[in-house]
């Protein structure tokens, strides 16, 4: 579903979830601006028991002149609107949004899918904010966000929606979120005012009380805290403070919302990636992600009850944390000796991959950031630096000397095919100017010039491998993935994902 498909309707009502936060207001405002400029009769509303009262949200609405209206709905009777109803940052019929009937209904959201069989929906779980989805939808239609308002009110709203829903960017993981943060124009002075209006005396009290009621696992060094209902940023404040305790290496702070559980995750040890842990805690019942040290997530109450009908949420988090630490082994490649007796010998298939002579695209010495679904890679353009693009879109640097030794160049462009839902194509961002280039526009094709042999075995349990080339961050292997060792260097240990192992390797003939 795209915005152009919705232009056939008039009037249009955009509904935020009850007790709307900054992200719901911002994404709703983005849709409002778009349809208003298309000449539609459009309104932006929310319902629920309470009207907006938080100081930062009132400041946001007033300063950005957002025309959001409170619509009181009567219990036991349907409130009806004509034309099209769009629920934003929530899903029609879910528990966090009051029921309003309409002739036609569409949904735009970034949470896990809860309501099935909606004909018109655009739901992308795993994106940090609904503001990001609306921003991308506006760009796809060629809508000029800057010209929509002389004071950058829409850009400021979308930026602040992302800022608040990702715990001040601490839980920023998806590349689209990063693109919004770096490309949208916003009012920095107002953002500072909003940032400094975010904590009330009541929320200060909530943080203090929460820290008195912790549970601690001394075997694995993790703490779990349940907080009273509060702004997501308060969860981050509590978890940041917890990591200052000498015996706490990892922590989870969560609270209950109308429709689920919001959580903040922190880690100060290299053996635990907070983003990965957040995804583990929310697997199948929500979504989570962020940075290596800071992450967050959301669990749908409806999905939680379906899977954990009798388990209290505090027991769930403590049990799930223990399961996480029990689920993997650690391998430090530098000191690891592989047992080749239980591994088979494989050879790498002669598959085409992409490469870019980056010095032919940008001047030598240019600081760049390469953005992929796996994360950002910072580097500086050098004379012999080549950027490789693997079969699943992974990007890694290589020196000219090794490239010439290992690959044969083919005289044709590289066609990048991705099987991810987001279809995010790797980009190159010039850090000094903000210019963004699509990496695959410059990619050529190459194939391995010789035979590469490895020893490998399927994993029966999780493993974290600290490779010889990166001792600070690990490669995560899940059951079914393959643990691999280069035959010519037994300390070159790494993980190959199950879904690409068969595409990349074949069993070697004796």
C-alpha positions in Angstrom: 0.0 0.0 0.0 1.2 3.5 -0.8 -0.2 7.0 -0.2 -1.2 7.5 -3.9 -3.6 4.6 -3.5 -5.4 6.4 -0.7 -5.9 9.6 -2.6 -9.1 8.2 -4.1 -10.8 8.7 -0.7 -12.4 11.9 0.7 -12.9 12.8 3.5 -9.9 11.3 5.4 -9.6 10.8 9.2 -6.2 10.0 10.7 -6.4 8.4 14.1 -3.5 8.1 16.6 -3.6 5.6 19.3 -5.1 6.5 22.7 -2.8 8.6 24.9 -0.7 9.4 21.8 3.1 9.8 22.1 5.4 12.0 20.0 5.8 9.3 17.3 2.1 8.9 16.8 1.5 12.6 16.7 4.4 13.2 14.3 3.5 10.3 11.9 -0.2 11.4 11.9 0.9 15.0 11.2 2.9 13.8 8.2 -0.1 12.1 6.7 -2.2 15.1 7.5 0.1 17.5 5.6 0.2 15.2 2.6 -3.5 14.8 2.2 -4.2 18.4 3.0 -1.9 19.4 0.1 -3.8 17.0 -2.1 -6.9 19.1 -1.5 -8.6 16.5 0.8 -10.9 17.2 3.7 -8.7 15.7 6.4 -8.6 15.6 10.2 -6.1 14.3 12.7 -7.7 12.9 15.9 -7.1 10.7 19.0 -9.4 9.3 21.6 -9.1 7.5 25.0 -9.8 8.4 28.5 -7.4 11.4 28.8 -6.4 14.3 26.6 -2.7 15.1 26.0 -1.2 16.5 29.2 2.6 15.8 29.1 4.5 19.0 28.9 6.8 18.0 26.0 3.8 16.8 23.9 1.8 20.0 24.6 4.9 22.0 23.6 5.3 20.0 20.4 1.7 20.4 19.4 1.6 24.2 20.2 5.0 25.1 18.6 4.6 23.1 15.5 0.9 24.0 15.1 -0.2 20.4 14.8 -4.0 20.4 14.3 -4.7 17.3 16.4 -8.1 17.0 18.0 -9.4 15.0 20.9 -12.4 12.9 19.9 -14.5 11.6 22.7 -16.0 8.2 22.0 -18.9 6.7 23.9 -18.5 3.3 25.5 -21.0 0.8 24.2 -21.8 2.7 20.9 -19.9 3.1 17.7 -18.4 6.4 16.6 -18.5 6.6 12.8 -16.6 8.7 10.3 -17.3 9.0 6.6 -14.7 8.2 3.9 -11.4 6.7 5.0 -10.0 6.1 8.5 -6.2 5.7 8.8 -4.9 4.4 12.1 -1.3 5.4 12.6 1.3 4.0 15.0 -1.4 1.4 15.9 -3.6 -1.2 14.3 -7.3 -1.0 13.8 -9.1 -3.1 16.4 -6.1 -3.4 18.7 -6.4 -2.7 22.4 -4.6 0.6 22.4 -6.9 2.5 20.1 -10.6 3.3 20.6 -12.9 1.8 18.0 -14.1 4.2 15.3 -16.1 2.7 12.4 -15.6 4.0 8.9 -16.5 3.1 5.3 -12.9 2.2 4.6 -9.9 1.5 6.9 -6.2 1.6 6.4 -3.3 0.9 8.8 0.2 2.4 9.0 2.3 1.0 11.8 5.8 -0.3 12.9 4.8 -2.9 15.6 4.3 -6.6 15.2 1.2 -7.5 13.2 -1.7 -8.1 15.6 -4.8 -7.7 13.4 -4.9 -9.9 10.3 -6.9 -9.7 7.1 -6.8 -5.9 6.6 -6.9 -5.1 2.9 -5.1 -1.8 3.2 -2.1 -1.8 5.5 1.5 -0.8 5.5 3.1 -2.4 8.5 6.9 -2.8 8.9 7.9 -4.3 12.2 11.5 -3.6 13.3 11.6 0.0 12.2 12.3 2.3 15.1 9.4 4.6 14.7 6.2 5.0 12.7 7.6 8.5 11.8 10.3 6.7 9.7 7.7 4.7 7.7 5.6 7.9 7.0 8.8 9.8 6.0 9.7 7.0 3.6 6.2 6.9 2.2 6.3 10.7 1.6 9.6 10.4 -0.1 8.3 7.6 -2.4 5.6 9.9 -3.6 8.1 12.7 -4.3 6.5 14.9 -1.5 8.7 17.8 -0.6 8.8 17.8 3.2 10.8 21.0 3.4 8.4 23.0 1.3 5.4 21.7 3.2 6.2 24.3 5.9 8.6 27.3 5.9 9.6 26.6 9.5 10.4 22.9 9.0 7.6 21.9 11.3 6.9 18.6 9.6 10.6 17.6 9.5 11.0 18.6 13.2 8.0 16.5 14.1 9.2 13.5 12.3 12.7 13.9 13.8 11.3 14.2 17.3 9.0 11.2 16.8 12.0 9.1 15.9 14.1 10.6 18.7 11.6 9.7 21.4 10.6 6.3 20.1 14.2 5.1 19.9 15.2 6.4 23.4 17.0 9.5 22.2 18.5 7.4 19.3 20.1 4.9 21.7 17.9 2.2 20.1 18.6 3.2 16.5 19.3 0.1 14.4 17.3 0.1 11.2 19.1 1.9 8.3 15.9 3.7 7.3 15.8 5.2 10.8 19.4 6.4 10.4 18.5 7.9 7.0 15.7 9.9 8.5 17.8 11.2 11.4 20.6 12.4 9.0 18.5 13.7 6.1 15.4 15.5 7.5 15.6 19.3 8.2 14.6 20.2 11.7 14.5 23.1 14.2 17.4 22.3 16.5 16.4 25.0 19.1 12.9 23.5 19.5 14.3 20.0 19.7 16.5 21.1 22.6 13.5 22.7 24.3 11.5 19.5 23.8 14.4 17.4 25.1 14.6 19.4 28.3 10.8 19.3 28.9 10.7 15.5 28.9 11.0 14.6 32.6 8.5 15.5 35.3 8.9 15.3 39.1 6.5 12.4 39.0 8.7 10.5 36.5 11.8 11.3 38.6 10.0 9.6 41.5 9.1 6.6 39.3 12.8 6.1 38.4 13.8 6.2 42.0 11.2 3.7 43.2 12.0 1.3 40.3 15.6 1.1 41.3 14.7 -0.1 44.8 12.8 -3.1 43.4 15.4 -4.9 41.3 16.2 -8.6 40.9 19.8 -9.7 40.3 21.3 -12.9 38.9 24.8 -13.2 40.3 25.7 -16.2 38.1 25.4 -14.2 34.9 25.6 -10.6 36.2 22.2 -9.3 35.0 19.5 -7.3 36.6 15.8 -7.0 35.8 13.6 -4.1 36.9 9.9 -3.4 36.4 9.0 0.3 36.4 5.7 2.0 36.8 4.1 3.3 33.6 6.4 6.1 32.3 7.8 7.7 29.1 10.2 5.3 27.3 13.1 7.6 27.9 12.8 7.1 31.6 13.4 3.4 31.1 16.7 4.3 29.4 17.6 6.6 32.2 17.1 3.8 34.8 19.0 1.2 32.8 21.9 3.6 32.2 22.2 4.1 35.9 22.1 0.4 36.7 25.2 -0.3 34.6 27.1 1.9 36.9 26.8 -0.8 39.6 30.0 -2.8 39.7 28.5 -6.3 39.5 25.8 -5.6 36.9 27.0 -6.2 33.3 23.6 -6.5 31.6 20.2 -5.1 32.5 16.6 -5.0 31.3 14.1 -2.4 32.5 10.5 -2.7 31.4 7.0 -1.3 32.1 3.5 -2.2 31.2 1.5 -0.1 28.7 -2.1 -0.4 27.5 -1.2 -2.9 24.8 2.0 -4.5 25.9 5.4 -4.1 27.5 8.1 -1.5 26.6 11.7 -2.5 27.5 15.1 -1.0 27.6 18.3 -3.2 27.4 21.9 -2.3 28.3 25.2 -4.2 28.2 28.7 -3.2 29.1 30.5 -6.4 28.1 31.5 -7.5 24.7 30.0 -11.0 25.1 26.4 -9.5 25.0 25.1 -7.4 22.2 22.2 -5.4 23.6 20.5 -5.2 20.2 20.6 -9.0 19.8 19.4 -9.5 23.4 16.4 -7.2 22.8 15.5 -9.2 19.7 15.8 -12.4 21.7 13.5 -11.1 24.5 10.8 -10.0 22.0 11.1 -12.9 19.5 7.8 -14.0 18.2 5.8 -11.6 20.4 7.2 -8.2 19.5 10.2 -6.5 18.1 13.5 -5.2 19.4 16.9 -3.8 18.4 19.3 -1.0 18.7 23.1 -0.6 19.3 25.7 -3.0 20.7 25.5 -1.4 24.2 22.0 0.1 24.1 18.8 -1.3 22.7 15.1 -1.5 23.4 11.9 -3.2 22.3 8.2 -3.7 22.6 6.2 -6.9 23.4 2.5 -7.1 22.3 0.3 -8.0 25.3 -2.0 -10.0 23.0 0.8 -12.1 21.6 2.4 -12.5 25.0 -0.8 -13.9 26.5 -1.1 -16.3 23.6 2.3 -17.7 24.3 2.7 -17.3 28.1 -0.8 -17.6 29.4 0.1 -18.4 33.0 3.5 -16.8 33.4 3.8 -13.4 35.0 5.9 -10.9 33.0 8.6 -10.6 35.7 9.1 -14.3 35.7 9.2 -14.2 31.9 12.0 -11.7 31.7 14.1 -13.5 34.3 13.6 -16.9 32.7 14.2 -15.6 29.2 17.4 -13.8 30.3 18.7 -17.1 31.8 17.7 -18.9 28.7 19.7 -16.4 26.7 22.9 -16.9 28.7 22.5 -20.7 28.6 22.0 -20.7 24.8 25.5 -20.1 23.5 29.1 -21.0 23.7 32.0 -18.6 23.3 34.8 -19.0 20.8 37.9 -16.7 20.8 39.4 -17.5 17.4 43.0 -16.5 18.4 43.1 -19.2 21.0 40.7 -21.7 19.5 41.8 -25.1 18.2 39.1 -26.7 16.0 38.4 -30.4 16.2 38.5 -31.3 12.5 37.3 -34.9 13.2 33.7 -33.8 13.4 33.9 -31.3 10.5 33.5 -31.9 6.8 35.6 -30.3 4.0 33.8 -27.9 1.7 34.9 -25.8 -1.3 33.5 -22.3 -2.1 31.2 -22.2 -5.2 32.2 -19.9 -8.0 29.4 -17.3 -7.4 29.5 -13.8 -8.8 29.7 -11.0 -6.2 30.0 -7.3 -6.5 32.9 -4.9 -6.0 33.4 -1.2 -6.2 36.7 0.6 -6.7 35.7 3.3 -4.2 38.6 5.7 -5.2 37.0 5.9 -8.7 33.8 7.1 -7.1 35.0 9.6 -4.5 38.3 11.5 -3.9 41.1 9.8 -1.9 40.9 10.8 1.7 37.1 11.2 1.8 35.6 9.9 5.1 32.6 7.8 4.3 30.0 5.6 6.0 28.6 2.6 4.2 25.1 1.8 5.4 23.7 -1.7 5.2 21.0 -3.8 7.0 23.8 -5.2 9.2 24.9 -1.8 10.4 27.2 1.1 9.5 30.8 0.7 8.3 33.1 3.8 8.6 36.2 4.1 6.4 38.3 6.5 4.5 38.7 6.3 0.7 42.2 5.0 -0.2 44.0 4.3 -3.5 43.8 0.5 -3.1 40.6 0.2 -1.2 37.9 -2.0 -2.8 34.4 -2.4 -1.3 32.9 -5.9 -1.8 29.2 -6.7 -1.8 28.3 -10.3 -0.9 25.4 -12.4 -2.0 23.2 -11.3 0.8 24.2 -7.6 0.7 26.9 -7.8 3.3 29.6 -5.2 2.7 33.3 -5.5 3.6 36.6 -3.8 2.6 39.4 -5.5 0.7 42.9 -4.4 -0.4 43.8 -4.4 -4.1 46.6 -6.9 -3.7 44.3 -9.5 -2.0 41.5 -8.8 -4.5 43.7 -9.4 -7.5 44.9 -12.6 -5.9 41.5 -13.9 -5.1 39.0 -12.8 -7.7 38.6 -12.6 -11.5 37.0 -9.4 -12.9 34.1 -9.8 -15.3 33.2 -7.0 -17.7 29.6 -6.4 -16.6 27.6 -4.5 -13.9 26.7 -6.3 -10.7 23.0 -7.0 -10.2 22.2 -6.9 -6.5 19.1 -9.0 -5.6 17.9 -8.9 -2.0 15.5 -11.3 -0.4 14.9 -9.1 2.7 11.5 -7.6 3.4 12.9 -4.1 3.5 14.9 -4.4 0.3 17.4 -1.9 1.6 20.2 -1.3 -0.8 23.6 -0.5 0.7 24.5 3.2 0.4 27.6 5.4 0.8 27.3 8.6 2.8 30.0 11.2 2.6 30.4 12.3 6.2 31.7 15.8 5.4 28.9 16.8 3.1 26.0 14.5 3.9 25.8 13.4 0.2 24.4 9.9 -0.2 25.2 7.5 -3.1 23.7 4.1 -3.9 26.7 1.7 -3.7 25.2 -0.8 -6.2 25.1 1.9 -8.9 28.9 1.7 -9.2 29.3 -2.1 -8.6 30.9 -4.4 -11.1 31.0 -8.2 -11.1 33.7 -10.6 -10.0 34.1 -14.3 -9.3 36.6 -16.2 -7.2 39.7 -17.0 -9.2 40.8 -20.1 -7.2 39.3 -22.7 -5.0 38.8 -21.9 -1.3 38.5 -24.8 1.1 37.0 -24.8 4.6 36.1 -27.2 7.3 32.6 -26.8 8.6 29.8 -28.3 10.7 26.2 -27.4 11.5 25.7 -25.9 15.0 23.6 -27.7 17.5 23.5 -24.8 19.8 24.3 -21.1 19.7 27.8 -19.8 19.4 29.5 -16.4 19.6 32.7 -16.2 17.6 35.3 -13.4 18.2 37.1 -13.6 14.9 40.8 -13.1 14.3 40.0 -9.8 12.6 37.5 -8.4 15.1 38.2 -9.1 18.8 35.6 -6.6 20.1 32.4 -7.8 18.4 31.3 -11.3 17.8 29.6 -13.2 14.9 26.5 -14.9 16.2 25.7 -18.4 15.1 22.3 -20.0 15.7 21.4 -23.7 15.7 21.4 -24.8 12.0 24.1 -22.2 11.0 27.6 -23.5 10.2 30.8 -23.0 12.2 33.6 -22.7 9.5 37.4 -22.8 9.6 39.7 -21.9 6.7 41.7 -25.0 5.7 44.8 -22.9 5.3 44.4 -21.0 8.6 42.8 -22.9 11.5 42.5 -19.6 13.5 40.3 -18.1 10.8 37.1 -19.1 12.4 33.7 -17.7 11.5 30.0 -18.4 11.1 28.0 -18.9 7.9 24.3 -18.5 8.1 22.2 -21.6 7.3 20.2 -20.0 4.5 23.4 -19.1 2.5 25.7 -22.0 3.3 24.2 -24.2 0.6 24.3 -21.4 -1.9 28.0 -20.6 -1.1 29.6 -23.9 -0.5 29.6 -27.5 -1.7 31.1 -30.6 -0.2 34.6 -31.1 -1.5 35.6 -34.3 -3.4 38.4 -36.3 -2.0 
